[in-house]
Amino acid sequence: MQWILNDIPLGRNIQNIRIKRNMTQADAVAKLQLMGSSMSRSTLANIETGRRNIKASDLRLLKEVLDADYEEFFME
């Protein structure tokens, strides 16, 4: 399985976008799970703090859940 490397603040960007959308981690994860992801709230928390990388498939689903553009995720 391929993982995205942390050479930019991807996790922090995900967290900022989620907060701007007034969504909790639990809200985001519930929507992801309805779309087929197996991500847990603790996994999302670890991604947002940079302790864990995100799977590309989960990033694609998160883009839909957060109604975001990829550019927002990859801002430096």
All heavy atoms as a GROMACS GRO file, in nm:
protein
  612
    1MET      N    1   0.084  -0.117   0.000
    1MET     CA    2   0.000   0.000   0.000
    1MET      C    3   0.089   0.124   0.000
    1MET      O    4   0.187   0.131   0.070
    1MET     CB    5  -0.087  -0.004   0.126
    1MET     CG    6  -0.191   0.102   0.128
    1MET     SD    7  -0.306   0.090   0.269
    1MET     CE    8  -0.345  -0.080   0.271
    2GLN      N    9   0.051   0.224  -0.080
    2GLN     CA   10   0.130   0.346  -0.088
    2GLN      C   11   0.076   0.450   0.008
    2GLN      O   12  -0.044   0.460   0.030
    2GLN     CB   13   0.127   0.401  -0.230
    2GLN     CG   14   0.198   0.314  -0.329
    2GLN     CD   15   0.198   0.375  -0.467
    2GLN    OE1   16   0.111   0.454  -0.501
    2GLN    NE2   17   0.294   0.336  -0.547
    3TRP      N   18   0.165   0.528   0.066
    3TRP     CA   19   0.130   0.632   0.160
    3TRP      C   20   0.186   0.764   0.112
    3TRP      O   21   0.290   0.768   0.048
    3TRP     CB   22   0.186   0.601   0.299
    3TRP     CG   23   0.133   0.474   0.354
    3TRP    CD1   24   0.180   0.348   0.331
    3TRP    CD2   25   0.021   0.457   0.438
    3TRP    NE1   26   0.105   0.255   0.396
    3TRP    CE2   27   0.007   0.320   0.464
    3TRP    CE3   28  -0.070   0.545   0.496
    3TRP    CZ2   29  -0.094   0.269   0.544
    3TRP    CZ3   30  -0.169   0.494   0.576
    3TRP    CH2   31  -0.181   0.358   0.600
    4ILE      N   32   0.120   0.871   0.145
    4ILE     CA   33   0.168   1.005   0.112
    4ILE      C   34   0.271   1.046   0.216
    4ILE      O   35   0.247   1.032   0.336
    4ILE     CB   36   0.051   1.106   0.108
    4ILE    CG1   37  -0.045   1.068  -0.006
    4ILE    CG2   38   0.101   1.248   0.092
    4ILE    CD1   39  -0.170   1.152  -0.009
    5LEU      N   40   0.384   1.096   0.172
    5LEU     CA   41   0.490   1.138   0.264
    5LEU      C   42   0.459   1.274   0.324
    5LEU      O   43   0.401   1.360   0.259
    5LEU     CB   44   0.624   1.141   0.191
    5LEU     CG   45   0.671   1.008   0.134
    5LEU    CD1   46   0.801   1.027   0.057
    5LEU    CD2   47   0.691   0.906   0.245
    6ASN      N   48   0.500   1.295   0.447
    6ASN     CA   49   0.476   1.421   0.516
    6ASN      C   50   0.586   1.522   0.488
    6ASN      O   51   0.666   1.552   0.575
    6ASN     CB   52   0.467   1.396   0.668
    6ASN     CG   53   0.332   1.347   0.710
    6ASN    OD1   54   0.234   1.372   0.643
    6ASN    ND2   55   0.326   1.277   0.821
    7ASP      N   56   0.589   1.578   0.369
    7ASP     CA   57   0.685   1.683   0.342
    7ASP      C   58   0.616   1.820   0.341
    7ASP      O   59   0.680   1.922   0.324
    7ASP     CB   60   0.760   1.659   0.211
    7ASP     CG   61   0.668   1.655   0.090
    7ASP    OD1   62   0.546   1.641   0.109
    7ASP    OD2   63   0.719   1.665  -0.022
    8ILE      N   64   0.486   1.821   0.363
    8ILE     CA   65   0.408   1.943   0.383
    8ILE      C   66   0.313   1.917   0.500
    8ILE      O   67   0.292   1.802   0.537
    8ILE     CB   68   0.328   1.982   0.256
    8ILE    CG1   69   0.236   1.868   0.216
    8ILE    CG2   70   0.418   2.020   0.143
    8ILE    CD1   71   0.135   1.909   0.113
    9PRO      N   72   0.255   2.019   0.557
    9PRO     CA   73   0.168   1.999   0.674
    9PRO      C   74   0.028   1.948   0.636
    9PRO      O   75  -0.073   2.010   0.665
    9PRO     CB   76   0.162   2.139   0.736
    9PRO     CG   77   0.177   2.232   0.621
    9PRO     CD   78   0.274   2.161   0.527
   10LEU      N   79   0.023   1.834   0.571
   10LEU     CA   80  -0.104   1.778   0.523
   10LEU      C   81  -0.204   1.759   0.637
   10LEU      O   82  -0.320   1.798   0.625
   10LEU     CB   83  -0.078   1.645   0.450
   10LEU     CG   84  -0.201   1.574   0.395
   10LEU    CD1   85  -0.272   1.659   0.292
   10LEU    CD2   86  -0.160   1.441   0.334
   11GLY      N   87  -0.161   1.699   0.746
   11GLY     CA   88  -0.251   1.675   0.858
   11GLY      C   89  -0.308   1.802   0.916
   11GLY      O   90  -0.429   1.812   0.943
   12ARG      N   91  -0.224   1.901   0.933
   12ARG     CA   92  -0.270   2.030   0.986
   12ARG      C   93  -0.366   2.097   0.889
   12ARG      O   94  -0.466   2.156   0.930
   12ARG     CB   95  -0.151   2.120   1.016
   12ARG     CG   96  -0.193   2.248   1.090
   12ARG     CD   97  -0.075   2.332   1.138
   12ARG     NE   98   0.009   2.372   1.026
   12ARG     CZ   99   0.141   2.353   1.021
   12ARG    NH1  100   0.203   2.294   1.120
   12ARG    NH2  101   0.210   2.392   0.916
   13ASN      N  102  -0.339   2.083   0.760
   13ASN     CA  103  -0.430   2.139   0.660
   13ASN      C  104  -0.566   2.070   0.665
   13ASN      O  105  -0.670   2.135   0.656
   13ASN     CB  106  -0.369   2.128   0.520
   13ASN     CG  107  -0.251   2.222   0.500
   13ASN    OD1  108  -0.232   2.317   0.574
   13ASN    ND2  109  -0.171   2.193   0.400
   14ILE      N  110  -0.566   1.937   0.680
   14ILE     CA  111  -0.692   1.863   0.691
   14ILE      C  112  -0.769   1.914   0.812
   14ILE      O  113  -0.890   1.940   0.804
   14ILE     CB  114  -0.665   1.712   0.701
   14ILE    CG1  115  -0.614   1.659   0.566
   14ILE    CG2  116  -0.790   1.637   0.745
   14ILE    CD1  117  -0.562   1.516   0.571
   15GLN      N  118  -0.700   1.928   0.925
   15GLN     CA  119  -0.766   1.975   1.047
   15GLN      C  120  -0.824   2.114   1.028
   15GLN      O  121  -0.938   2.141   1.067
   15GLN     CB  122  -0.666   1.975   1.162
   15GLN     CG  123  -0.727   2.019   1.294
   15GLN     CD  124  -0.623   2.022   1.404
   15GLN    OE1  125  -0.511   2.069   1.384
   15GLN    NE2  126  -0.660   1.969   1.519
   16ASN      N  127  -0.748   2.205   0.968
   16ASN     CA  128  -0.796   2.342   0.948
   16ASN      C  129  -0.920   2.345   0.858
   16ASN      O  130  -1.015   2.419   0.885
   16ASN     CB  131  -0.686   2.429   0.889
   16ASN     CG  132  -0.576   2.459   0.989
   16ASN    OD1  133  -0.596   2.451   1.110
   16ASN    ND2  134  -0.458   2.490   0.939
   17ILE      N  135  -0.918   2.266   0.752
   17ILE     CA  136  -1.033   2.260   0.661
   17ILE      C  137  -1.155   2.205   0.736
   17ILE      O  138  -1.265   2.258   0.725
   17ILE     CB  139  -1.002   2.174   0.538
   17ILE    CG1  140  -0.891   2.239   0.454
   17ILE    CG2  141  -1.127   2.152   0.454
   17ILE    CD1  142  -0.828   2.145   0.352
   18ARG      N  143  -1.135   2.097   0.812
   18ARG     CA  144  -1.245   2.036   0.886
   18ARG      C  145  -1.306   2.135   0.984
   18ARG      O  146  -1.428   2.149   0.993
   18ARG     CB  147  -1.195   1.911   0.960
   18ARG     CG  148  -1.302   1.843   1.044
   18ARG     CD  149  -1.246   1.726   1.121
   18ARG     NE  150  -1.133   1.756   1.207
   18ARG     CZ  151  -1.141   1.822   1.323
   18ARG    NH1  152  -1.257   1.866   1.368
   18ARG    NH2  153  -1.032   1.843   1.394
   19ILE      N  154  -1.222   2.208   1.054
   19ILE     CA  155  -1.270   2.306   1.152
   19ILE      C  156  -1.345   2.419   1.082
   19ILE      O  157  -1.451   2.464   1.130
   19ILE     CB  158  -1.154   2.358   1.238
   19ILE    CG1  159  -1.104   2.246   1.330
   19ILE    CG2  160  -1.194   2.480   1.318
   19ILE    CD1  161  -0.973   2.276   1.402
   20LYS      N  162  -1.294   2.465   0.967
   20LYS     CA  163  -1.363   2.570   0.891
   20LYS      C  164  -1.502   2.524   0.846
   20LYS      O  165  -1.591   2.606   0.829
   20LYS     CB  166  -1.281   2.610   0.768
   20LYS     CG  167  -1.161   2.695   0.799
   20LYS     CD  168  -1.086   2.728   0.673
   20LYS     CE  169  -0.956   2.797   0.704
   20LYS     NZ  170  -0.874   2.818   0.582
   21ARG      N  171  -1.518   2.395   0.827
   21ARG     CA  172  -1.647   2.339   0.784
   21ARG      C  173  -1.737   2.307   0.904
   21ARG      O  174  -1.843   2.248   0.889
   21ARG     CB  175  -1.628   2.212   0.702
   21ARG     CG  176  -1.537   2.222   0.580
   21ARG     CD  177  -1.590   2.313   0.472
   21ARG     NE  178  -1.520   2.297   0.346
   21ARG     CZ  179  -1.415   2.369   0.307
   21ARG    NH1  180  -1.364   2.461   0.385
   21ARG    NH2  181  -1.360   2.347   0.188
   22ASN      N  182  -1.692   2.350   1.024
   22ASN     CA  183  -1.768   2.325   1.148
   22ASN      C  184  -1.802   2.177   1.166
   22ASN      O  185  -1.914   2.141   1.200
   22ASN     CB  186  -1.895   2.409   1.152
   22ASN     CG  187  -1.866   2.557   1.159
   22ASN    OD1  188  -1.781   2.600   1.236
   22ASN    ND2  189  -1.934   2.634   1.077
   23MET      N  190  -1.702   2.093   1.142
   23MET     CA  191  -1.720   1.950   1.150
   23MET      C  192  -1.625   1.893   1.255
   23MET      O  193  -1.508   1.929   1.259
   23MET     CB  194  -1.691   1.888   1.012
   23MET     CG  195  -1.734   1.745   0.996
   23MET     SD  196  -1.705   1.685   0.827
   23MET     CE  197  -1.819   1.785   0.734
   24THR      N  198  -1.676   1.805   1.341
   24THR     CA  199  -1.591   1.738   1.438
   24THR      C  200  -1.522   1.621   1.370
   24THR      O  201  -1.560   1.579   1.260
   24THR     CB  202  -1.672   1.685   1.558
   24THR    OG1  203  -1.760   1.582   1.511
   24THR    CG2  204  -1.751   1.797   1.625
   25GLN      N  205  -1.421   1.567   1.438
   25GLN     CA  206  -1.356   1.446   1.385
   25GLN      C  207  -1.458   1.334   1.374
   25GLN      O  208  -1.458   1.261   1.274
   25GLN     CB  209  -1.241   1.404   1.476
   25GLN     CG  210  -1.122   1.496   1.469
   25GLN     CD  211  -1.012   1.457   1.566
   25GLN    OE1  212  -1.036   1.386   1.663
   25GLN    NE2  213  -0.892   1.505   1.541
   26ALA      N  214  -1.544   1.320   1.474
   26ALA     CA  215  -1.646   1.214   1.471
   26ALA      C  216  -1.741   1.232   1.354
   26ALA      O  217  -1.778   1.133   1.288
   26ALA     CB  218  -1.723   1.212   1.603
   27ASP      N  219  -1.780   1.357   1.324
   27ASP     CA  220  -1.867   1.383   1.208
   27ASP      C  221  -1.800   1.341   1.078
   27ASP      O  222  -1.860   1.274   0.994
   27ASP     CB  223  -1.901   1.532   1.198
   27ASP     CG  224  -1.985   1.585   1.312
   27ASP    OD1  225  -2.057   1.506   1.376
   27ASP    OD2  226  -1.978   1.708   1.337
   28ALA      N  227  -1.674   1.382   1.062
   28ALA     CA  228  -1.601   1.351   0.940
   28ALA      C  229  -1.583   1.201   0.923
   28ALA      O  230  -1.605   1.146   0.814
   28ALA     CB  231  -1.464   1.421   0.940
   29VAL      N  232  -1.547   1.132   1.030
   29VAL     CA  233  -1.525   0.988   1.023
   29VAL      C  234  -1.655   0.914   0.994
   29VAL      O  235  -1.657   0.819   0.916
   29VAL     CB  236  -1.458   0.937   1.153
   29VAL    CG1  237  -1.463   0.787   1.164
   29VAL    CG2  238  -1.314   0.987   1.158
   30ALA      N  239  -1.766   0.959   1.054
   30ALA     CA  240  -1.895   0.894   1.027
   30ALA      C  241  -1.929   0.903   0.879
   30ALA      O  242  -1.974   0.804   0.819
   30ALA     CB  243  -2.004   0.960   1.111
   31LYS      N  244  -1.906   1.018   0.818
   31LYS     CA  245  -1.932   1.033   0.676
   31LYS      C  246  -1.837   0.948   0.592
   31LYS      O  247  -1.878   0.888   0.492
   31LYS     CB  248  -1.924   1.180   0.635
   31LYS     CG  249  -2.039   1.261   0.692
   31LYS     CD  250  -2.033   1.406   0.648
   31LYS     CE  251  -2.152   1.482   0.705
   31LYS     NZ  252  -2.166   1.614   0.649
   32LEU      N  253  -1.710   0.944   0.632
   32LEU     CA  254  -1.613   0.861   0.560
   32LEU      C  255  -1.655   0.715   0.564
   32LEU      O  256  -1.648   0.644   0.463
   32LEU     CB  257  -1.474   0.876   0.622
   32LEU     CG  258  -1.399   1.006   0.593
   32LEU    CD1  259  -1.276   1.017   0.682
   32LEU    CD2  260  -1.360   1.013   0.446
   33GLN      N  261  -1.699   0.669   0.681
   33GLN     CA  262  -1.738   0.529   0.695
   33GLN      C  263  -1.861   0.496   0.610
   33GLN      O  264  -1.869   0.388   0.554
   33GLN     CB  265  -1.760   0.495   0.842
   33GLN     CG  266  -1.631   0.493   0.920
   33GLN     CD  267  -1.649   0.473   1.069
   33GLN    OE1  268  -1.760   0.483   1.121
   33GLN    NE2  269  -1.539   0.448   1.140
   34LEU      N  270  -1.953   0.590   0.599
   34LEU     CA  271  -2.070   0.570   0.513
   34LEU      C  272  -2.029   0.556   0.366
   34LEU      O  273  -2.099   0.493   0.288
   34LEU     CB  274  -2.169   0.685   0.528
   34LEU     CG  275  -2.248   0.688   0.658
   34LEU    CD1  276  -2.331   0.817   0.667
   34LEU    CD2  277  -2.338   0.566   0.670
   35MET      N  278  -1.914   0.613   0.332
   35MET     CA  279  -1.863   0.607   0.195
   35MET      C  280  -1.770   0.487   0.172
   35MET      O  281  -1.714   0.473   0.065
   35MET     CB  282  -1.792   0.738   0.160
   35MET     CG  283  -1.883   0.859   0.167
   35MET     SD  284  -1.794   1.014   0.150
   35MET     CE  285  -1.769   1.016  -0.027
   36GLY      N  286  -1.752   0.405   0.276
   36GLY     CA  287  -1.673   0.284   0.259
   36GLY      C  288  -1.536   0.283   0.324
   36GLY      O  289  -1.464   0.184   0.316
   37SER      N  290  -1.498   0.391   0.389
   37SER     CA  291  -1.369   0.396   0.456
   37SER      C  292  -1.378   0.322   0.590
   37SER      O  293  -1.482   0.320   0.654
   37SER     CB  294  -1.327   0.541   0.482
   37SER     OG  295  -1.211   0.548   0.561
   38SER      N  296  -1.266   0.267   0.633
   38SER     CA  297  -1.261   0.202   0.764
   38SER      C  298  -1.188   0.290   0.866
   38SER      O  299  -1.151   0.243   0.973
   38SER     CB  300  -1.192   0.066   0.752
   38SER     OG  301  -1.059   0.085   0.706
   39MET      N  302  -1.169   0.418   0.834
   39MET     CA  303  -1.095   0.508   0.922
   39MET      C  304  -1.172   0.527   1.054
   39MET      O  305  -1.293   0.541   1.054
   39MET     CB  306  -1.074   0.645   0.855
   39MET     CG  307  -0.987   0.739   0.938
   39MET     SD  308  -0.969   0.904   0.866
   39MET     CE  309  -0.878   0.868   0.719
   40SER      N  310  -1.096   0.531   1.163
   40SER     CA  311  -1.154   0.558   1.295
   40SER      C  312  -1.124   0.703   1.334
   40SER      O  313  -1.040   0.770   1.272
   40SER     CB  314  -1.095   0.464   1.400
   40SER     OG  315  -0.957   0.493   1.420
   41ARG      N  316  -1.191   0.750   1.438
   41ARG     CA  317  -1.167   0.886   1.485
   41ARG      C  318  -1.024   0.902   1.534
   41ARG      O  319  -0.958   1.002   1.508
   41ARG     CB  320  -1.266   0.924   1.596
   41ARG     CG  321  -1.266   1.077   1.619
   41ARG     CD  322  -1.291   1.116   1.761
   41ARG     NE  323  -1.209   1.050   1.858
   41ARG     CZ  324  -1.083   1.086   1.890
   41ARG    NH1  325  -1.025   1.186   1.828
   41ARG    NH2  326  -1.016   1.021   1.983
   42SER      N  327  -0.971   0.799   1.601
   42SER     CA  328  -0.834   0.808   1.650
   42SER      C  329  -0.734   0.811   1.534
   42SER      O  330  -0.631   0.878   1.542
   42SER     CB  331  -0.802   0.695   1.747
   42SER     OG  332  -0.812   0.570   1.684
   43THR      N  333  -0.765   0.741   1.427
   43THR     CA  334  -0.678   0.746   1.308
   43THR      C  335  -0.677   0.887   1.250
   43THR      O  336  -0.571   0.940   1.217
   43THR     CB  337  -0.722   0.643   1.203
   43THR    OG1  338  -0.711   0.513   1.258
   43THR    CG2  339  -0.639   0.653   1.077
   44LEU      N  340  -0.795   0.947   1.238
   44LEU     CA  341  -0.801   1.084   1.186
   44LEU      C  342  -0.724   1.178   1.278
   44LEU      O  343  -0.651   1.265   1.230
   44LEU     CB  344  -0.947   1.130   1.170
   44LEU     CG  345  -0.965   1.273   1.120
   44LEU    CD1  346  -0.896   1.294   0.985
   44LEU    CD2  347  -1.113   1.307   1.110
   45ALA      N  348  -0.738   1.161   1.408
   45ALA     CA  349  -0.664   1.246   1.503
   45ALA      C  350  -0.514   1.230   1.481
   45ALA      O  351  -0.440   1.330   1.482
   45ALA     CB  352  -0.701   1.209   1.646
   46ASN      N  353  -0.468   1.109   1.461
   46ASN     CA  354  -0.325   1.086   1.437
   46ASN      C  355  -0.279   1.144   1.304
   46ASN      O  356  -0.166   1.192   1.293
   46ASN     CB  357  -0.292   0.936   1.445
   46ASN     CG  358  -0.292   0.885   1.587
   46ASN    OD1  359  -0.258   0.956   1.680
   46ASN    ND2  360  -0.329   0.760   1.605
   47ILE      N  361  -0.364   1.140   1.204
   47ILE     CA  362  -0.331   1.201   1.074
   47ILE      C  363  -0.319   1.352   1.091
   47ILE      O  364  -0.223   1.413   1.043
   47ILE     CB  365  -0.438   1.165   0.968
   47ILE    CG1  366  -0.427   1.016   0.932
   47ILE    CG2  367  -0.423   1.253   0.844
   47ILE    CD1  368  -0.545   0.963   0.853
   48GLU      N  369  -0.414   1.411   1.161
   48GLU     CA  370  -0.414   1.556   1.178
   48GLU      C  371  -0.294   1.606   1.259
   48GLU      O  372  -0.248   1.718   1.237
   48GLU     CB  373  -0.545   1.601   1.245
   48GLU     CG  374  -0.664   1.591   1.153
   48GLU     CD  375  -0.794   1.640   1.214
   48GLU    OE1  376  -0.797   1.669   1.337
   48GLU    OE2  377  -0.892   1.651   1.140
   49THR      N  378  -0.244   1.524   1.349
   49THR     CA  379  -0.128   1.565   1.429
   49THR      C  380   0.005   1.523   1.366
   49THR      O  381   0.111   1.547   1.423
   49THR     CB  382  -0.136   1.508   1.571
   49THR    OG1  383  -0.145   1.366   1.565
   49THR    CG2  384  -0.255   1.566   1.646
   50GLY      N  385   0.000   1.459   1.250
   50GLY     CA  386   0.122   1.420   1.180
   50GLY      C  387   0.186   1.293   1.229
   50GLY      O  388   0.298   1.260   1.191
   51ARG      N  389   0.118   1.218   1.315
   51ARG     CA  390   0.174   1.093   1.366
   51ARG      C  391   0.144   0.975   1.274
   51ARG      O  392   0.197   0.866   1.295
   51ARG     CB  393   0.119   1.063   1.506
   51ARG     CG  394   0.177   1.155   1.612
   51ARG     CD  395   0.119   1.123   1.745
   51ARG     NE  396  -0.012   1.186   1.746
   51ARG     CZ  397  -0.085   1.205   1.853
   51ARG    NH1  398  -0.044   1.164   1.970
   51ARG    NH2  399  -0.202   1.265   1.845
   52ARG      N  400   0.060   0.998   1.175
   52ARG     CA  401   0.024   0.890   1.085
   52ARG      C  402   0.000   0.949   0.946
   52ARG      O  403  -0.047   1.061   0.933
   52ARG     CB  404  -0.103   0.821   1.135
   52ARG     CG  405  -0.143   0.706   1.049
   52ARG     CD  406  -0.257   0.630   1.110
   52ARG     NE  407  -0.293   0.524   1.018
   52ARG     CZ  408  -0.341   0.408   1.055
   52ARG    NH1  409  -0.359   0.383   1.182
   52ARG    NH2  410  -0.372   0.318   0.966
   53ASN      N  411   0.033   0.873   0.845
   53ASN     CA  412   0.006   0.914   0.708
   53ASN      C  413  -0.135   0.871   0.670
   53ASN      O  414  -0.195   0.784   0.733
   53ASN     CB  415   0.106   0.851   0.612
   53ASN     CG  416   0.244   0.911   0.624
   53ASN    OD1  417   0.256   1.031   0.644
   53ASN    ND2  418   0.346   0.829   0.616
   54ILE      N  419  -0.187   0.930   0.564
   54ILE     CA  420  -0.321   0.898   0.516
   54ILE      C  421  -0.313   0.818   0.388
   54ILE      O  422  -0.225   0.842   0.304
   54ILE     CB  423  -0.404   1.028   0.497
   54ILE    CG1  424  -0.550   0.996   0.466
   54ILE    CG2  425  -0.342   1.117   0.391
   54ILE    CD1  426  -0.643   1.116   0.472
   55LYS      N  427  -0.401   0.723   0.374
   55LYS     CA  428  -0.409   0.647   0.249
   55LYS      C  429  -0.466   0.738   0.140
   55LYS      O  430  -0.553   0.822   0.168
   55LYS     CB  431  -0.499   0.524   0.265
   55LYS     CG  432  -0.444   0.420   0.359
   55LYS     CD  433  -0.526   0.292   0.354
   55LYS     CE  434  -0.658   0.310   0.426
   55LYS     NZ  435  -0.733   0.182   0.437
   56ALA      N  436  -0.419   0.721   0.020
   56ALA     CA  437  -0.467   0.802  -0.093
   56ALA      C  438  -0.618   0.787  -0.111
   56ALA      O  439  -0.688   0.885  -0.139
   56ALA     CB  440  -0.392   0.765  -0.220
   57SER      N  441  -0.669   0.666  -0.093
   57SER     CA  442  -0.813   0.644  -0.109
   57SER      C  443  -0.892   0.719  -0.003
   57SER      O  444  -1.000   0.773  -0.031
   57SER     CB  445  -0.846   0.494  -0.104
   57SER     OG  446  -0.804   0.437   0.020
   58ASP      N  447  -0.840   0.727   0.120
   58ASP     CA  448  -0.908   0.803   0.225
   58ASP      C  449  -0.899   0.953   0.198
   58ASP      O  450  -0.993   1.027   0.227
   58ASP     CB  451  -0.850   0.770   0.362
   58ASP     CG  452  -0.898   0.636   0.416
   58ASP    OD1  453  -1.008   0.591   0.376
   58ASP    OD2  454  -0.826   0.577   0.499
   59LEU      N  455  -0.789   0.998   0.142
   59LEU     CA  456  -0.776   1.140   0.109
   59LEU      C  457  -0.879   1.178   0.002
   59LEU      O  458  -0.941   1.284   0.010
   59LEU     CB  459  -0.634   1.172   0.061
   59LEU     CG  460  -0.606   1.319   0.032
   59LEU    CD1  461  -0.621   1.403   0.159
   59LEU    CD2  462  -0.467   1.336  -0.026
   60ARG      N  463  -0.899   1.090  -0.094
   60ARG     CA  464  -0.998   1.115  -0.200
   60ARG      C  465  -1.138   1.127  -0.138
   60ARG      O  466  -1.214   1.219  -0.173
   60ARG     CB  467  -0.995   1.002  -0.303
   60ARG     CG  468  -1.091   1.021  -0.418
   60ARG     CD  469  -1.082   0.910  -0.522
   60ARG     NE  470  -1.080   0.776  -0.464
   60ARG     CZ  471  -1.191   0.708  -0.427
   60ARG    NH1  472  -1.309   0.763  -0.441
   60ARG    NH2  473  -1.181   0.587  -0.378
   61LEU      N  474  -1.172   1.038  -0.046
   61LEU     CA  475  -1.303   1.044   0.019
   61LEU      C  476  -1.314   1.167   0.108
   61LEU      O  477  -1.419   1.231   0.114
   61LEU     CB  478  -1.328   0.917   0.101
   61LEU     CG  479  -1.345   0.788   0.023
   61LEU    CD1  480  -1.359   0.670   0.118
   61LEU    CD2  481  -1.466   0.797  -0.070
   62LEU      N  482  -1.207   1.200   0.178
   62LEU     CA  483  -1.207   1.317   0.266
   62LEU      C  484  -1.229   1.445   0.185
   62LEU      O  485  -1.296   1.538   0.231
   62LEU     CB  486  -1.076   1.323   0.344
   62LEU     CG  487  -1.074   1.410   0.467
   62LEU    CD1  488  -1.183   1.372   0.566
   62LEU    CD2  489  -0.938   1.401   0.534
   63LYS      N  490  -1.176   1.448   0.065
   63LYS     CA  491  -1.197   1.562  -0.025
   63LYS      C  492  -1.346   1.582  -0.048
   63LYS      O  493  -1.396   1.694  -0.044
   63LYS     CB  494  -1.125   1.538  -0.157
   63LYS     CG  495  -1.147   1.644  -0.262
   63LYS     CD  496  -1.086   1.601  -0.395
   63LYS     CE  497  -1.105   1.703  -0.504
   63LYS     NZ  498  -1.245   1.728  -0.539
   64GLU      N  499  -1.419   1.474  -0.068
   64GLU     CA  500  -1.563   1.482  -0.089
   64GLU      C  501  -1.636   1.522   0.040
   64GLU      O  502  -1.725   1.607   0.038
   64GLU     CB  503  -1.617   1.349  -0.140
   64GLU     CG  504  -1.573   1.314  -0.280
   64GLU     CD  505  -1.632   1.182  -0.327
   64GLU    OE1  506  -1.751   1.158  -0.301
   64GLU    OE2  507  -1.558   1.104  -0.389
   65VAL      N  508  -1.599   1.458   0.150
   65VAL     CA  509  -1.665   1.485   0.278
   65VAL      C  510  -1.649   1.632   0.318
   65VAL      O  511  -1.743   1.695   0.365
   65VAL     CB  512  -1.609   1.392   0.389
   65VAL    CG1  513  -1.648   1.440   0.527
   65VAL    CG2  514  -1.656   1.249   0.366
   66LEU      N  515  -1.530   1.686   0.298
   66LEU     CA  516  -1.502   1.823   0.338
   66LEU      C  517  -1.533   1.925   0.229
   66LEU      O  518  -1.518   2.045   0.250
   66LEU     CB  519  -1.356   1.837   0.381
   66LEU     CG  520  -1.314   1.756   0.503
   66LEU    CD1  521  -1.165   1.771   0.529
   66LEU    CD2  522  -1.395   1.796   0.626
   67ASP      N  523  -1.576   1.876   0.112
   67ASP     CA  524  -1.604   1.963  -0.002
   67ASP      C  525  -1.486   2.056  -0.026
   67ASP      O  526  -1.498   2.178  -0.028
   67ASP     CB  527  -1.732   2.042   0.020
   67ASP     CG  528  -1.778   2.114  -0.105
   67ASP    OD1  529  -1.747   2.067  -0.216
   67ASP    OD2  530  -1.842   2.221  -0.092
   68ALA      N  531  -1.368   1.995  -0.038
   68ALA     CA  532  -1.243   2.070  -0.052
   68ALA      C  533  -1.175   2.039  -0.185
   68ALA      O  534  -1.206   1.939  -0.249
   68ALA     CB  535  -1.149   2.035   0.063
   69ASP      N  536  -1.085   2.126  -0.223
   69ASP     CA  537  -1.000   2.102  -0.339
   69ASP      C  538  -0.869   2.043  -0.290
   69ASP      O  539  -0.825   2.072  -0.179
   69ASP     CB  540  -0.970   2.233  -0.413
   69ASP     CG  541  -1.094   2.294  -0.476
   69ASP    OD1  542  -1.178   2.218  -0.527
   69ASP    OD2  543  -1.106   2.418  -0.472
   70TYR      N  544  -0.805   1.962  -0.374
   70TYR     CA  545  -0.676   1.905  -0.335
   70TYR      C  546  -0.576   2.014  -0.301
   70TYR      O  547  -0.491   1.997  -0.214
   70TYR     CB  548  -0.621   1.814  -0.445
   70TYR     CG  549  -0.692   1.681  -0.453
   70TYR    CD1  550  -0.759   1.644  -0.568
   70TYR    CD2  551  -0.691   1.592  -0.345
   70TYR    CE1  552  -0.824   1.522  -0.578
   70TYR    CE2  553  -0.756   1.470  -0.352
   70TYR     CZ  554  -0.822   1.435  -0.469
   70TYR     OH  555  -0.886   1.315  -0.476
   71GLU      N  556  -0.584   2.128  -0.368
   71GLU     CA  557  -0.491   2.237  -0.342
   71GLU      C  558  -0.496   2.281  -0.196
   71GLU      O  559  -0.394   2.317  -0.138
   71GLU     CB  560  -0.521   2.356  -0.435
   71GLU     CG  561  -0.489   2.332  -0.580
   71GLU     CD  562  -0.600   2.256  -0.653
   71GLU    OE1  563  -0.715   2.247  -0.601
   71GLU    OE2  564  -0.573   2.200  -0.761
   72GLU      N  565  -0.615   2.276  -0.136
   72GLU     CA  566  -0.628   2.315   0.004
   72GLU      C  567  -0.551   2.218   0.095
   72GLU      O  568  -0.492   2.259   0.195
   72GLU     CB  569  -0.776   2.315   0.048
   72GLU     CG  570  -0.858   2.424  -0.018
   72GLU     CD  571  -1.003   2.417   0.025
   72GLU    OE1  572  -1.034   2.470   0.134
   72GLU    OE2  573  -1.084   2.358  -0.049
   73PHE      N  574  -0.552   2.090   0.061
   73PHE     CA  575  -0.481   1.990   0.141
   73PHE      C  576  -0.330   2.011   0.133
   73PHE      O  577  -0.259   1.985   0.229
   73PHE     CB  578  -0.512   1.848   0.093
   73PHE     CG  579  -0.652   1.802   0.123
   73PHE    CD1  580  -0.728   1.743   0.025
   73PHE    CD2  581  -0.707   1.815   0.249
   73PHE    CE1  582  -0.855   1.696   0.050
   73PHE    CE2  583  -0.835   1.769   0.277
   73PHE     CZ  584  -0.910   1.711   0.177
   74PHE      N  585  -0.282   2.055   0.017
   74PHE     CA  586  -0.138   2.059  -0.006
   74PHE      C  587  -0.077   2.200   0.004
   74PHE      O  588   0.034   2.222  -0.043
   74PHE     CB  589  -0.106   1.996  -0.142
   74PHE     CG  590  -0.139   1.850  -0.146
   74PHE    CD1  591  -0.251   1.806  -0.215
   74PHE    CD2  592  -0.062   1.758  -0.077
   74PHE    CE1  593  -0.284   1.670  -0.216
   74PHE    CE2  594  -0.094   1.624  -0.077
   74PHE     CZ  595  -0.206   1.579  -0.147
   75MET      N  596  -0.146   2.291   0.070
   75MET     CA  597  -0.090   2.424   0.091
   75MET      C  598   0.026   2.416   0.189
   75MET      O  599   0.024   2.337   0.281
   75MET     CB  600  -0.197   2.519   0.146
   75MET     CG  601  -0.307   2.548   0.046
   75MET     SD  602  -0.441   2.647   0.117
   75MET     CE  603  -0.353   2.794   0.160
   76GLU      N  604   0.129   2.496   0.164
   76GLU     CA  605   0.246   2.497   0.254
   76GLU      C  606   0.234   2.605   0.356
   76GLU      O  607   0.167   2.699   0.344
   76GLU     CB  608   0.372   2.512   0.172
   76GLU     CG  609   0.398   2.388   0.088
   76GLU     CD  610   0.534   2.390   0.023
   76GLU    OE1  611   0.632   2.423   0.092
   76GLU    OE2  612   0.542   2.358  -0.094
   0.00000   0.00000   0.00000
